[in-house]
Amino acid sequence: MKSIRNKATRVGIFVFGAIAVLVLTIYFIGSKDNLFASKMNVICTFQDIRGVVVGNNVRFSGINVGTVRSIEMTSDSTVVLTLSIADKYAKHIYKNSIVEISQDGLMGSKLLNISSGTAISGMIEEGDRLH
């Protein structure tokens, strides 16, 4: 009887430990990718997105501030990207900021760089369009 109780205790401790490791892993991965942060959507328009796909990073001053949320082709020469930007970084991005497509590393994936604008234009808001 005692050996059955010891086995049940060891199994319980193992299961509890595995669940704790899983929860911590999800939390740390989510905090790295801003999964749990509140976000706002900003729109930008390009004629050629040069291989940008949904999920590519958006950077501002060298910091990953968001991702490409969606890509929509509105005409034969216009592609609209919706960018999801974390609210804690959005307060530093202004309405006259410019978005450029660049490459991450020598053979890396594409990313969008947001250059800083001027404070006189005001901070971006949900649904704003960047140039």
Disulfide bonds with the S-S distance in Angstrom:
none
